[in-house]
């Protein structure tokens, strides 16, 4: 996440390798998840229904960003793609056994 007041803090002075870009995407995903937590916490802490609706809508937009970033990560890193899919399959199997 960029630090307010410095518009150049997130600039990368060169082209990143695939491994570096994959790591950057993981950081971006973490930032989106952190934003979801923040927006939902703020929504839960207000009685203003109009503001609450806006904050929950923004949180849902961040969820879409997580999906987009995950897709980009899987395009760049086949290892991530394989392990993420394996994790999904494992979770489905565990849920079926419960």
N, C-alpha and C positions, 0 to 999 in steps of 0.2 A: 504494500500500500504506500502511495506517495506521501511524503511528509508535506503538510500544508506550508505554503510559503516558498517552496523550492520546486519549481515546475520541471527541473532537470534531474531530479533525484533518481527517477526510474529509467533514465536513458542509458542504453548500453552503447559504449563507444566503438563497437565492432559487431560483426555478424557472429552470432552464437553457434556453437556446434550443436548437433542434434541432442547430445546429452545435456548440454547447458540449457537448451530450450526446454527440454523435458522437465528439468529441475525448476525452471522459471514457471512453467505451467502448473507444476505442483504447488508452488508458492501462490500463484494466482487462484487456484482452487481453494486453498486454505483461506485466502482473503475473502473469497465469496462466501464460504461457510461462516466465517467470522461475521460478515455483514448480515447474513440471515439471522444469526443469533442476536445481534444487536437490534435489528429492526423488530424482531418478534418480542424482544424484551421491552422495547419502548412501546410497542402496541399494547402489550399486556399491562403496562403501567399507566395507561391513560383511560379515562372514561369518555373521551371525545370520540364518538363512533365514526365520525368522518375521518379524523386523523388515523384512527385505528385501521380503518379500511384501506387507507393509502399505504400505511406501513406494511400491512400484510400483503398488499399487492406488490410492493417493492421487494419484499422478501421472496415472493414467488418468482419475480423477474430474476433475482439472484440465483434461484434454483435452476432456472433455464441456463444461466451463464455457467453454472457448475457442469451441466450436461454438455454444453458446447466446448468448454475447456477440457473435459474428460475425453471427448471425441478427438479433439486436437492432439491430446497427449497420446491416445491410442494410435493415431495416425503416425506419430513421430517415433514412438517407442513400442515395437512389437512385444518386448518383454512385459511392459506394463499392460498391454492389451491382453496377453495370455494370462497373466496373473489376476487381473481384474475379473476376467471371464471365469477363471477357475474359482475365485472367491465367490462369485455369484452362484456358480453351480454347487459349490460346497454348502453355501447357506441354504439353497433350495432343498438339497438333500437332507440337511439337518432339520429343516422345518417340516419336511414330510415324515421324518422319523419321530417327531414329537407328538 
